[in-house]
Amino acid sequence: MVIQAWQIILITIIAFIKAVDMYGTQVLAFNSIIFGALTGLVLGDPYTGLVVGGTVQLMSLGVAALDGSSVPDYPTATI
């Protein structure tokens, strides 16, 4: 599969929306499933995007920032 230039631009816009939402309203901030589905739709395989997003969402369950540690950025890993 060859990734086209327009797909790269759309994925970059999705990552930008995630970054802006992280420091703004936080409507979609830590929902990896939505970002996986959006990325999958852009790349033409929404099923794989949902599987990857669900797997990463499952990894993020129960993770808390304690004693100054930081939580990994799971949605960016999904994208």
HTML snippet that shows the backbone in 3Dmol.js (N, CA, C, O; Angstrom):
<script src="https://3Dmol.org/build/3Dmol-min.js"></script>
<div id="view" style="width:600px;height:400px;position:relative"></div>
<script>
const pdb = `
ATOM      1  N   MET A   1       0.842  -1.183   0.000  1.00  0.00           N
ATOM      2  CA  MET A   1       0.000   0.000   0.000  1.00  0.00           C
ATOM      3  C   MET A   1       0.883   1.241   0.000  1.00  0.00           C
ATOM      4  O   MET A   1       1.795   1.370   0.816  1.00  0.00           O
ATOM      5  N   VAL A   2       0.607   2.124  -0.900  1.00  0.00           N
ATOM      6  CA  VAL A   2       1.342   3.376  -1.012  1.00  0.00           C
ATOM      7  C   VAL A   2       0.487   4.478  -0.401  1.00  0.00           C
ATOM      8  O   VAL A   2      -0.689   4.624  -0.734  1.00  0.00           O
ATOM      9  N   ILE A   3       1.080   5.238   0.482  1.00  0.00           N
ATOM     10  CA  ILE A   3       0.365   6.345   1.109  1.00  0.00           C
ATOM     11  C   ILE A   3       0.518   7.576   0.225  1.00  0.00           C
ATOM     12  O   ILE A   3       1.631   7.985  -0.107  1.00  0.00           O
ATOM     13  N   GLN A   4      -0.612   8.157  -0.148  1.00  0.00           N
ATOM     14  CA  GLN A   4      -0.625   9.331  -1.015  1.00  0.00           C
ATOM     15  C   GLN A   4      -0.380  10.592  -0.193  1.00  0.00           C
ATOM     16  O   GLN A   4      -0.470  10.579   1.035  1.00  0.00           O
ATOM     17  N   ALA A   5      -0.071  11.672  -0.891  1.00  0.00           N
ATOM     18  CA  ALA A   5       0.219  12.950  -0.222  1.00  0.00           C
ATOM     19  C   ALA A   5      -1.012  13.474   0.516  1.00  0.00           C
ATOM     20  O   ALA A   5      -0.878  14.016   1.613  1.00  0.00           O
ATOM     21  N   TRP A   6      -2.213  13.324  -0.059  1.00  0.00           N
ATOM     22  CA  TRP A   6      -3.419  13.818   0.595  1.00  0.00           C
ATOM     23  C   TRP A   6      -3.710  13.041   1.870  1.00  0.00           C
ATOM     24  O   TRP A   6      -4.279  13.597   2.810  1.00  0.00           O
ATOM     25  N   GLN A   7      -3.326  11.753   1.925  1.00  0.00           N
ATOM     26  CA  GLN A   7      -3.510  10.968   3.145  1.00  0.00           C
ATOM     27  C   GLN A   7      -2.566  11.456   4.243  1.00  0.00           C
ATOM     28  O   GLN A   7      -2.950  11.525   5.411  1.00  0.00           O
ATOM     29  N   ILE A   8      -1.359  11.786   3.877  1.00  0.00           N
ATOM     30  CA  ILE A   8      -0.397  12.314   4.846  1.00  0.00           C
ATOM     31  C   ILE A   8      -0.894  13.638   5.407  1.00  0.00           C
ATOM     32  O   ILE A   8      -0.774  13.892   6.606  1.00  0.00           O
ATOM     33  N   ILE A   9      -1.450  14.479   4.547  1.00  0.00           N
ATOM     34  CA  ILE A   9      -1.981  15.777   4.997  1.00  0.00           C
ATOM     35  C   ILE A   9      -3.149  15.567   5.950  1.00  0.00           C
ATOM     36  O   ILE A   9      -3.222  16.231   6.984  1.00  0.00           O
ATOM     37  N   LEU A  10      -4.073  14.650   5.624  1.00  0.00           N
ATOM     38  CA  LEU A  10      -5.215  14.399   6.502  1.00  0.00           C
ATOM     39  C   LEU A  10      -4.791  13.790   7.838  1.00  0.00           C
ATOM     40  O   LEU A  10      -5.357  14.135   8.875  1.00  0.00           O
ATOM     41  N   ILE A  11      -3.810  12.897   7.830  1.00  0.00           N
ATOM     42  CA  ILE A  11      -3.324  12.323   9.090  1.00  0.00           C
ATOM     43  C   ILE A  11      -2.654  13.401   9.933  1.00  0.00           C
ATOM     44  O   ILE A  11      -2.794  13.404  11.156  1.00  0.00           O
ATOM     45  N   THR A  12      -1.934  14.309   9.297  1.00  0.00           N
ATOM     46  CA  THR A  12      -1.323  15.419  10.026  1.00  0.00           C
ATOM     47  C   THR A  12      -2.396  16.324  10.634  1.00  0.00           C
ATOM     48  O   THR A  12      -2.227  16.814  11.751  1.00  0.00           O
ATOM     49  N   ILE A  13      -3.487  16.547   9.917  1.00  0.00           N
ATOM     50  CA  ILE A  13      -4.588  17.356  10.452  1.00  0.00           C
ATOM     51  C   ILE A  13      -5.236  16.648  11.637  1.00  0.00           C
ATOM     52  O   ILE A  13      -5.591  17.294  12.623  1.00  0.00           O
ATOM     53  N   ILE A  14      -5.395  15.327  11.552  1.00  0.00           N
ATOM     54  CA  ILE A  14      -5.949  14.563  12.676  1.00  0.00           C
ATOM     55  C   ILE A  14      -5.044  14.689  13.902  1.00  0.00           C
ATOM     56  O   ILE A  14      -5.531  14.887  15.015  1.00  0.00           O
ATOM     57  N   ALA A  15      -3.736  14.576  13.702  1.00  0.00           N
ATOM     58  CA  ALA A  15      -2.796  14.714  14.821  1.00  0.00           C
ATOM     59  C   ALA A  15      -2.827  16.135  15.383  1.00  0.00           C
ATOM     60  O   ALA A  15      -2.692  16.321  16.592  1.00  0.00           O
ATOM     61  N   PHE A  16      -3.001  17.133  14.526  1.00  0.00           N
ATOM     62  CA  PHE A  16      -3.096  18.509  14.998  1.00  0.00           C
ATOM     63  C   PHE A  16      -4.360  18.713  15.828  1.00  0.00           C
ATOM     64  O   PHE A  16      -4.321  19.362  16.873  1.00  0.00           O
ATOM     65  N   ILE A  17      -5.485  18.156  15.361  1.00  0.00           N
ATOM     66  CA  ILE A  17      -6.731  18.259  16.123  1.00  0.00           C
ATOM     67  C   ILE A  17      -6.569  17.613  17.488  1.00  0.00           C
ATOM     68  O   ILE A  17      -7.068  18.135  18.485  1.00  0.00           O
ATOM     69  N   LYS A  18      -5.878  16.482  17.544  1.00  0.00           N
ATOM     70  CA  LYS A  18      -5.627  15.803  18.819  1.00  0.00           C
ATOM     71  C   LYS A  18      -4.792  16.679  19.740  1.00  0.00           C
ATOM     72  O   LYS A  18      -5.085  16.791  20.930  1.00  0.00           O
ATOM     73  N   ALA A  19      -3.751  17.303  19.191  1.00  0.00           N
ATOM     74  CA  ALA A  19      -2.879  18.153  20.016  1.00  0.00           C
ATOM     75  C   ALA A  19      -3.615  19.383  20.525  1.00  0.00           C
ATOM     76  O   ALA A  19      -3.431  19.778  21.676  1.00  0.00           O
ATOM     77  N   VAL A  20      -4.445  19.995  19.689  1.00  0.00           N
ATOM     78  CA  VAL A  20      -5.204  21.169  20.110  1.00  0.00           C
ATOM     79  C   VAL A  20      -6.240  20.777  21.155  1.00  0.00           C
ATOM     80  O   VAL A  20      -6.451  21.504  22.126  1.00  0.00           O
ATOM     81  N   ASP A  21      -6.884  19.636  20.960  1.00  0.00           N
ATOM     82  CA  ASP A  21      -7.907  19.179  21.896  1.00  0.00           C
ATOM     83  C   ASP A  21      -7.295  18.806  23.243  1.00  0.00           C
ATOM     84  O   ASP A  21      -7.961  18.910  24.273  1.00  0.00           O
ATOM     85  N   MET A  22      -6.053  18.378  23.246  1.00  0.00           N
ATOM     86  CA  MET A  22      -5.383  17.985  24.486  1.00  0.00           C
ATOM     87  C   MET A  22      -5.249  19.174  25.441  1.00  0.00           C
ATOM     88  O   MET A  22      -5.369  19.018  26.656  1.00  0.00           O
ATOM     89  N   TYR A  23      -5.002  20.356  24.885  1.00  0.00           N
ATOM     90  CA  TYR A  23      -4.807  21.542  25.722  1.00  0.00           C
ATOM     91  C   TYR A  23      -6.001  22.483  25.690  1.00  0.00           C
ATOM     92  O   TYR A  23      -5.924  23.593  26.216  1.00  0.00           O
ATOM     93  N   GLY A  24      -7.095  22.062  25.086  1.00  0.00           N
ATOM     94  CA  GLY A  24      -8.272  22.905  24.994  1.00  0.00           C
ATOM     95  C   GLY A  24      -9.447  22.295  25.721  1.00  0.00           C
ATOM     96  O   GLY A  24      -9.435  22.148  26.943  1.00  0.00           O
ATOM     97  N   THR A  25     -10.457  21.942  24.957  1.00  0.00           N
ATOM     98  CA  THR A  25     -11.713  21.460  25.535  1.00  0.00           C
ATOM     99  C   THR A  25     -11.651  20.015  26.015  1.00  0.00           C
ATOM    100  O   THR A  25     -12.460  19.623  26.856  1.00  0.00           O
ATOM    101  N   GLN A  26     -10.743  19.230  25.521  1.00  0.00           N
ATOM    102  CA  GLN A  26     -10.545  17.815  25.860  1.00  0.00           C
ATOM    103  C   GLN A  26     -11.811  16.992  25.622  1.00  0.00           C
ATOM    104  O   GLN A  26     -12.219  16.202  26.473  1.00  0.00           O
ATOM    105  N   VAL A  27     -12.419  17.188  24.464  1.00  0.00           N
ATOM    106  CA  VAL A  27     -13.580  16.399  24.082  1.00  0.00           C
ATOM    107  C   VAL A  27     -13.142  14.998  23.657  1.00  0.00           C
ATOM    108  O   VAL A  27     -13.795  14.014  24.004  1.00  0.00           O
ATOM    109  N   LEU A  28     -12.051  14.902  22.915  1.00  0.00           N
ATOM    110  CA  LEU A  28     -11.551  13.628  22.400  1.00  0.00           C
ATOM    111  C   LEU A  28     -10.156  13.295  22.925  1.00  0.00           C
ATOM    112  O   LEU A  28      -9.460  12.480  22.319  1.00  0.00           O
ATOM    113  N   ALA A  29      -9.736  13.890  24.012  1.00  0.00           N
ATOM    114  CA  ALA A  29      -8.327  13.893  24.388  1.00  0.00           C
ATOM    115  C   ALA A  29      -7.706  12.502  24.528  1.00  0.00           C
ATOM    116  O   ALA A  29      -6.620  12.276  23.995  1.00  0.00           O
ATOM    117  N   PHE A  30      -8.343  11.578  25.213  1.00  0.00           N
ATOM    118  CA  PHE A  30      -7.711  10.286  25.438  1.00  0.00           C
ATOM    119  C   PHE A  30      -8.567   9.147  24.884  1.00  0.00           C
ATOM    120  O   PHE A  30      -8.605   8.063  25.466  1.00  0.00           O
ATOM    121  N   ASN A  31      -9.243   9.383  23.782  1.00  0.00           N
ATOM    122  CA  ASN A  31     -10.071   8.358  23.177  1.00  0.00           C
ATOM    123  C   ASN A  31      -9.358   7.811  21.952  1.00  0.00           C
ATOM    124  O   ASN A  31      -9.531   8.319  20.844  1.00  0.00           O
ATOM    125  N   SER A  32      -8.559   6.777  22.155  1.00  0.00           N
ATOM    126  CA  SER A  32      -7.753   6.210  21.083  1.00  0.00           C
ATOM    127  C   SER A  32      -8.598   5.546  20.011  1.00  0.00           C
ATOM    128  O   SER A  32      -8.178   5.473  18.856  1.00  0.00           O
ATOM    129  N   ILE A  33      -9.776   5.062  20.364  1.00  0.00           N
ATOM    130  CA  ILE A  33     -10.616   4.363  19.401  1.00  0.00           C
ATOM    131  C   ILE A  33     -11.069   5.311  18.294  1.00  0.00           C
ATOM    132  O   ILE A  33     -11.083   4.932  17.123  1.00  0.00           O
ATOM    133  N   ILE A  34     -11.437   6.532  18.651  1.00  0.00           N
ATOM    134  CA  ILE A  34     -11.885   7.499  17.643  1.00  0.00           C
ATOM    135  C   ILE A  34     -10.743   7.874  16.714  1.00  0.00           C
ATOM    136  O   ILE A  34     -10.932   7.938  15.499  1.00  0.00           O
ATOM    137  N   PHE A  35      -9.563   8.123  17.263  1.00  0.00           N
ATOM    138  CA  PHE A  35      -8.430   8.492  16.418  1.00  0.00           C
ATOM    139  C   PHE A  35      -7.971   7.317  15.560  1.00  0.00           C
ATOM    140  O   PHE A  35      -7.510   7.517  14.436  1.00  0.00           O
ATOM    141  N   GLY A  36      -8.089   6.106  16.071  1.00  0.00           N
ATOM    142  CA  GLY A  36      -7.777   4.929  15.261  1.00  0.00           C
ATOM    143  C   GLY A  36      -8.752   4.772  14.110  1.00  0.00           C
ATOM    144  O   GLY A  36      -8.354   4.448  12.991  1.00  0.00           O
ATOM    145  N   ALA A  37     -10.040   5.001  14.384  1.00  0.00           N
ATOM    146  CA  ALA A  37     -11.050   4.891  13.330  1.00  0.00           C
ATOM    147  C   ALA A  37     -10.860   5.970  12.265  1.00  0.00           C
ATOM    148  O   ALA A  37     -10.983   5.693  11.072  1.00  0.00           O
ATOM    149  N   LEU A  38     -10.558   7.200  12.692  1.00  0.00           N
ATOM    150  CA  LEU A  38     -10.336   8.281  11.728  1.00  0.00           C
ATOM    151  C   LEU A  38      -9.120   8.008  10.853  1.00  0.00           C
ATOM    152  O   LEU A  38      -9.164   8.210   9.640  1.00  0.00           O
ATOM    153  N   THR A  39      -8.047   7.554  11.463  1.00  0.00           N
ATOM    154  CA  THR A  39      -6.846   7.236  10.702  1.00  0.00           C
ATOM    155  C   THR A  39      -7.103   6.062   9.768  1.00  0.00           C
ATOM    156  O   THR A  39      -6.626   6.056   8.634  1.00  0.00           O
ATOM    157  N   GLY A  40      -7.849   5.073  10.234  1.00  0.00           N
ATOM    158  CA  GLY A  40      -8.193   3.938   9.383  1.00  0.00           C
ATOM    159  C   GLY A  40      -9.052   4.353   8.200  1.00  0.00           C
ATOM    160  O   GLY A  40      -8.868   3.849   7.092  1.00  0.00           O
ATOM    161  N   LEU A  41      -9.989   5.268   8.425  1.00  0.00           N
ATOM    162  CA  LEU A  41     -10.810   5.760   7.315  1.00  0.00           C
ATOM    163  C   LEU A  41      -9.968   6.487   6.278  1.00  0.00           C
ATOM    164  O   LEU A  41     -10.183   6.327   5.076  1.00  0.00           O
ATOM    165  N   VAL A  42      -9.018   7.279   6.735  1.00  0.00           N
ATOM    166  CA  VAL A  42      -8.157   8.009   5.801  1.00  0.00           C
ATOM    167  C   VAL A  42      -7.301   7.037   4.989  1.00  0.00           C
ATOM    168  O   VAL A  42      -7.093   7.238   3.792  1.00  0.00           O
ATOM    169  N   LEU A  43      -6.808   5.990   5.638  1.00  0.00           N
ATOM    170  CA  LEU A  43      -5.941   5.037   4.952  1.00  0.00           C
ATOM    171  C   LEU A  43      -6.711   3.963   4.201  1.00  0.00           C
ATOM    172  O   LEU A  43      -6.111   3.169   3.476  1.00  0.00           O
ATOM    173  N   GLY A  44      -8.034   3.924   4.364  1.00  0.00           N
ATOM    174  CA  GLY A  44      -8.833   2.976   3.612  1.00  0.00           C
ATOM    175  C   GLY A  44      -9.071   1.650   4.296  1.00  0.00           C
ATOM    176  O   GLY A  44      -9.552   0.716   3.653  1.00  0.00           O
ATOM    177  N   ASP A  45      -8.753   1.527   5.578  1.00  0.00           N
ATOM    178  CA  ASP A  45      -8.963   0.282   6.310  1.00  0.00           C
ATOM    179  C   ASP A  45      -9.472   0.603   7.716  1.00  0.00           C
ATOM    180  O   ASP A  45      -8.708   0.540   8.678  1.00  0.00           O
ATOM    181  N   PRO A  46     -10.766   0.949   7.843  1.00  0.00           N
ATOM    182  CA  PRO A  46     -11.282   1.344   9.157  1.00  0.00           C
ATOM    183  C   PRO A  46     -11.295   0.210  10.178  1.00  0.00           C
ATOM    184  O   PRO A  46     -11.205   0.465  11.379  1.00  0.00           O
ATOM    185  N   TYR A  47     -11.406  -1.036   9.722  1.00  0.00           N
ATOM    186  CA  TYR A  47     -11.408  -2.167  10.659  1.00  0.00           C
ATOM    187  C   TYR A  47     -10.071  -2.255  11.401  1.00  0.00           C
ATOM    188  O   TYR A  47     -10.045  -2.399  12.623  1.00  0.00           O
ATOM    189  N   THR A  48      -8.978  -2.170  10.669  1.00  0.00           N
ATOM    190  CA  THR A  48      -7.663  -2.220  11.308  1.00  0.00           C
ATOM    191  C   THR A  48      -7.458  -1.010  12.214  1.00  0.00           C
ATOM    192  O   THR A  48      -6.839  -1.129  13.271  1.00  0.00           O
ATOM    193  N   GLY A  49      -7.970   0.152  11.813  1.00  0.00           N
ATOM    194  CA  GLY A  49      -7.879   1.337  12.664  1.00  0.00           C
ATOM    195  C   GLY A  49      -8.615   1.144  13.976  1.00  0.00           C
ATOM    196  O   GLY A  49      -8.127   1.548  15.031  1.00  0.00           O
ATOM    197  N   LEU A  50      -9.799   0.522  13.918  1.00  0.00           N
ATOM    198  CA  LEU A  50     -10.552   0.251  15.144  1.00  0.00           C
ATOM    199  C   LEU A  50      -9.850  -0.783  16.016  1.00  0.00           C
ATOM    200  O   LEU A  50      -9.851  -0.660  17.241  1.00  0.00           O
ATOM    201  N   VAL A  51      -9.254  -1.796  15.401  1.00  0.00           N
ATOM    202  CA  VAL A  51      -8.541  -2.817  16.173  1.00  0.00           C
ATOM    203  C   VAL A  51      -7.337  -2.211  16.881  1.00  0.00           C
ATOM    204  O   VAL A  51      -7.110  -2.471  18.063  1.00  0.00           O
ATOM    205  N   VAL A  52      -6.575  -1.410  16.163  1.00  0.00           N
ATOM    206  CA  VAL A  52      -5.404  -0.762  16.775  1.00  0.00           C
ATOM    207  C   VAL A  52      -5.845   0.218  17.861  1.00  0.00           C
ATOM    208  O   VAL A  52      -5.252   0.256  18.939  1.00  0.00           O
ATOM    209  N   GLY A  53      -6.883   1.010  17.583  1.00  0.00           N
ATOM    210  CA  GLY A  53      -7.383   1.957  18.574  1.00  0.00           C
ATOM    211  C   GLY A  53      -7.918   1.266  19.815  1.00  0.00           C
ATOM    212  O   GLY A  53      -7.683   1.728  20.931  1.00  0.00           O
ATOM    213  N   GLY A  54      -8.639   0.156  19.633  1.00  0.00           N
ATOM    214  CA  GLY A  54      -9.153  -0.600  20.776  1.00  0.00           C
ATOM    215  C   GLY A  54      -8.053  -1.237  21.597  1.00  0.00           C
ATOM    216  O   GLY A  54      -8.134  -1.282  22.825  1.00  0.00           O
ATOM    217  N   THR A  55      -7.023  -1.730  20.925  1.00  0.00           N
ATOM    218  CA  THR A  55      -5.902  -2.340  21.643  1.00  0.00           C
ATOM    219  C   THR A  55      -5.156  -1.305  22.478  1.00  0.00           C
ATOM    220  O   THR A  55      -4.812  -1.557  23.632  1.00  0.00           O
ATOM    221  N   VAL A  56      -4.913  -0.153  21.890  1.00  0.00           N
ATOM    222  CA  VAL A  56      -4.205   0.901  22.620  1.00  0.00           C
ATOM    223  C   VAL A  56      -5.083   1.458  23.737  1.00  0.00           C
ATOM    224  O   VAL A  56      -4.574   1.799  24.804  1.00  0.00           O
ATOM    225  N   GLN A  57      -6.400   1.559  23.509  1.00  0.00           N
ATOM    226  CA  GLN A  57      -7.314   2.008  24.561  1.00  0.00           C
ATOM    227  C   GLN A  57      -7.300   1.026  25.729  1.00  0.00           C
ATOM    228  O   GLN A  57      -7.338   1.437  26.889  1.00  0.00           O
ATOM    229  N   LEU A  58      -7.248  -0.254  25.428  1.00  0.00           N
ATOM    230  CA  LEU A  58      -7.181  -1.270  26.477  1.00  0.00           C
ATOM    231  C   LEU A  58      -5.885  -1.153  27.273  1.00  0.00           C
ATOM    232  O   LEU A  58      -5.883  -1.359  28.487  1.00  0.00           O
ATOM    233  N   MET A  59      -4.788  -0.825  26.601  1.00  0.00           N
ATOM    234  CA  MET A  59      -3.514  -0.646  27.306  1.00  0.00           C
ATOM    235  C   MET A  59      -3.557   0.558  28.236  1.00  0.00           C
ATOM    236  O   MET A  59      -2.861   0.587  29.251  1.00  0.00           O
ATOM    237  N   SER A  60      -4.372   1.551  27.894  1.00  0.00           N
ATOM    238  CA  SER A  60      -4.390   2.771  28.693  1.00  0.00           C
ATOM    239  C   SER A  60      -5.305   2.682  29.914  1.00  0.00           C
ATOM    240  O   SER A  60      -5.259   3.555  30.781  1.00  0.00           O
ATOM    241  N   LEU A  61      -6.120   1.657  29.992  1.00  0.00           N
ATOM    242  CA  LEU A  61      -7.024   1.527  31.140  1.00  0.00           C
ATOM    243  C   LEU A  61      -6.217   1.296  32.419  1.00  0.00           C
ATOM    244  O   LEU A  61      -5.315   0.460  32.450  1.00  0.00           O
ATOM    245  N   GLY A  62      -6.538   2.013  33.427  1.00  0.00           N
ATOM    246  CA  GLY A  62      -5.883   1.829  34.709  1.00  0.00           C
ATOM    247  C   GLY A  62      -4.571   2.567  34.873  1.00  0.00           C
ATOM    248  O   GLY A  62      -3.936   2.461  35.921  1.00  0.00           O
ATOM    249  N   VAL A  63      -4.149   3.313  33.861  1.00  0.00           N
ATOM    250  CA  VAL A  63      -2.900   4.061  33.967  1.00  0.00           C
ATOM    251  C   VAL A  63      -3.209   5.420  34.583  1.00  0.00           C
ATOM    252  O   VAL A  63      -4.087   6.143  34.112  1.00  0.00           O
ATOM    253  N   ALA A  64      -2.486   5.754  35.632  1.00  0.00           N
ATOM    254  CA  ALA A  64      -2.691   7.034  36.304  1.00  0.00           C
ATOM    255  C   ALA A  64      -1.340   7.706  36.535  1.00  0.00           C
ATOM    256  O   ALA A  64      -0.326   7.038  36.734  1.00  0.00           O
ATOM    257  N   ALA A  65      -1.346   9.017  36.505  1.00  0.00           N
ATOM    258  CA  ALA A  65      -0.127   9.774  36.766  1.00  0.00           C
ATOM    259  C   ALA A  65       0.006   9.972  38.279  1.00  0.00           C
ATOM    260  O   ALA A  65      -0.681  10.809  38.864  1.00  0.00           O
ATOM    261  N   LEU A  66       0.871   9.217  38.888  1.00  0.00           N
ATOM    262  CA  LEU A  66       1.094   9.300  40.328  1.00  0.00           C
ATOM    263  C   LEU A  66       2.512   9.776  40.618  1.00  0.00           C
ATOM    264  O   LEU A  66       3.459   9.397  39.929  1.00  0.00           O
ATOM    265  N   ASP A  67       2.646  10.598  41.630  1.00  0.00           N
ATOM    266  CA  ASP A  67       3.955  11.078  42.097  1.00  0.00           C
ATOM    267  C   ASP A  67       4.773  11.747  41.004  1.00  0.00           C
ATOM    268  O   ASP A  67       5.985  11.545  40.923  1.00  0.00           O
ATOM    269  N   GLY A  68       4.134  12.527  40.178  1.00  0.00           N
ATOM    270  CA  GLY A  68       4.856  13.302  39.180  1.00  0.00           C
ATOM    271  C   GLY A  68       5.168  12.556  37.903  1.00  0.00           C
ATOM    272  O   GLY A  68       5.802  13.120  37.011  1.00  0.00           O
ATOM    273  N   SER A  69       4.750  11.318  37.782  1.00  0.00           N
ATOM    274  CA  SER A  69       4.993  10.599  36.528  1.00  0.00           C
ATOM    275  C   SER A  69       3.992  11.059  35.474  1.00  0.00           C
ATOM    276  O   SER A  69       2.912  11.549  35.804  1.00  0.00           O
ATOM    277  N   SER A  70       4.349  10.902  34.244  1.00  0.00           N
ATOM    278  CA  SER A  70       3.450  11.345  33.182  1.00  0.00           C
ATOM    279  C   SER A  70       2.853  10.132  32.470  1.00  0.00           C
ATOM    280  O   SER A  70       3.503   9.098  32.313  1.00  0.00           O
ATOM    281  N   VAL A  71       1.611  10.285  32.049  1.00  0.00           N
ATOM    282  CA  VAL A  71       0.914   9.230  31.325  1.00  0.00           C
ATOM    283  C   VAL A  71       1.340   9.308  29.862  1.00  0.00           C
ATOM    284  O   VAL A  71       1.393  10.402  29.300  1.00  0.00           O
ATOM    285  N   PRO A  72       1.645   8.173  29.231  1.00  0.00           N
ATOM    286  CA  PRO A  72       1.999   8.196  27.812  1.00  0.00           C
ATOM    287  C   PRO A  72       0.873   8.744  26.951  1.00  0.00           C
ATOM    288  O   PRO A  72      -0.295   8.709  27.336  1.00  0.00           O
ATOM    289  N   ASP A  73       1.235   9.239  25.804  1.00  0.00           N
ATOM    290  CA  ASP A  73       0.258   9.822  24.875  1.00  0.00           C
ATOM    291  C   ASP A  73      -0.257   8.711  23.950  1.00  0.00           C
ATOM    292  O   ASP A  73       0.264   8.520  22.851  1.00  0.00           O
ATOM    293  N   TYR A  74      -1.272   7.990  24.399  1.00  0.00           N
ATOM    294  CA  TYR A  74      -1.776   6.846  23.681  1.00  0.00           C
ATOM    295  C   TYR A  74      -2.443   7.193  22.352  1.00  0.00           C
ATOM    296  O   TYR A  74      -2.234   6.460  21.385  1.00  0.00           O
ATOM    297  N   PRO A  75      -3.237   8.269  22.242  1.00  0.00           N
ATOM    298  CA  PRO A  75      -3.831   8.576  20.933  1.00  0.00           C
ATOM    299  C   PRO A  75      -2.807   8.868  19.844  1.00  0.00           C
ATOM    300  O   PRO A  75      -3.023   8.516  18.684  1.00  0.00           O
ATOM    301  N   THR A  76      -1.703   9.503  20.198  1.00  0.00           N
ATOM    302  CA  THR A  76      -0.665   9.737  19.206  1.00  0.00           C
ATOM    303  C   THR A  76      -0.030   8.427  18.766  1.00  0.00           C
ATOM    304  O   THR A  76       0.317   8.265  17.596  1.00  0.00           O
ATOM    305  N   ALA A  77       0.119   7.504  19.684  1.00  0.00           N
ATOM    306  CA  ALA A  77       0.615   6.179  19.313  1.00  0.00           C
ATOM    307  C   ALA A  77      -0.364   5.473  18.388  1.00  0.00           C
ATOM    308  O   ALA A  77       0.051   4.735  17.495  1.00  0.00           O
ATOM    309  N   THR A  78      -1.652   5.691  18.592  1.00  0.00           N
ATOM    310  CA  THR A  78      -2.655   5.087  17.726  1.00  0.00           C
ATOM    311  C   THR A  78      -2.585   5.667  16.320  1.00  0.00           C
ATOM    312  O   THR A  78      -2.679   4.930  15.339  1.00  0.00           O
ATOM    313  N   ILE A  79      -2.421   6.975  16.219  1.00  0.00           N
ATOM    314  CA  ILE A  79      -2.353   7.614  14.892  1.00  0.00           C
ATOM    315  C   ILE A  79      -1.118   7.121  14.169  1.00  0.00           C
ATOM    316  O   ILE A  79      -0.862   7.528  13.036  1.00  0.00           O
TER     317      ILE A  79
END
`;
const viewer = $3Dmol.createViewer("view");
viewer.addModel(pdb, "pdb");
viewer.setStyle({}, {cartoon: {color: "spectrum"}});
viewer.zoomTo();
viewer.render();
</script>
